[in-house]
């Protein structure tokens, strides 16, 4: 083996190591975010007796998918360029029960000390033209490797069950028609998105009404306890006087 071949082999091995470490950083970032989300989920269940998170799904873009996006967008084939321009290599989708849960959960995630919010896109208040709704966050979190600290991007999408149902079926329809969907179906999909949004708002109103009733019941029980407690104290005081 010639000296040039040895050098090429060393460079190839070094490149393989860097590529492996590059992708591992995103895997570790997903693990870190999933841990944070699980902690919030369990905390809510224990303290508030309510869990706003219905489902959590995470995924790591495949190398093939990354290459396709590089070619489509015209980015440079370098790790630095990929890191800065493709910020959805690591992705998490959280499905919540109600719209209010989405914003509350987003605030709790953003308030974590080691998380920095890079982008905030609200497609709930400002839906996409096709009717798509979701809250998108690009987060930057530190990953501590054996010899370095990697600031890694993670995309988090938070949506309701209705939003997720619509987005999932819309994607399947577009995939089936190879993105060439007939005009009347595009209109019907938009109409379905409006219906899903109306359903979310109605369920939110019902949820709030139930919370108000529950709070009123708790306040009534508290008043009864106070009255009973006061009565017992008065009886004890009178008994001592006698």
C-alpha positions, 0 to 999 in steps of 0.5 A: 500500500502506497503512502498516498493510499494510507493517507486517504484511508486515514482521512476516510476513517476520520471522516467516518468518525466525524459523520458518526459523531455528527449524527450521534449528537442529534440522537443524544439531543432527542434522548435529552428532549424526550427525558425533559418531556417525560419529566414534565408529563409525570410532574403534571400527572402527580401534582395536577392530576391531569396530563396534557400530553397525549402522544410523543413521537421522535424521529431522526432524519436518515442520511438519504433524506438529509442529502435530498434536502441539501440538493433541493435547497442547494446547500454546501456538502459540509457538516457546518453547512448542514448543521446551520441550514438543516435544523430539523434533523432531530424532530419531536412531535407532541400531541396535546389534548387542548389548544391551551395545553400547546402554549402552556407546554411550549412555555415550560419547554422554553423556560428550561435553563439549558434550552434556547428557542431559535425559531417560534412559528405559530401556525395555529394563530396563523394557519398555512394556506392549505389549512395546516395548524401546529406550533413549531419550535426550533430549539438549541440544546447543549450535548456534552461529548467526551471531548466537546460540547455540541450545540444541537438543534431540535425541531419540536412540533406541538399540536392537538389530536384533531390537528395531528389527525388532519395533517397525517391524512393530508400527507397520505393523500398528497403522497398517494397522488404524488403531490398532484391532488385534484383541485376539488380535493384541495378545497375539501381538505381546507374545509376539513381543516376548518372543521378540525379547528372548530372542533378544537375550539368547541372541546376547549370551551367544554374543557373550560366549563368543566374546570369552572364547575370543578373549581366551584365544587372544590370551593363549596367543599372548602367553605363547608369544611371551614364552617364545620371547623369553626363550629367545632372550635366554638363548641370546644370554647363553650365546653371549656367555659362550662 
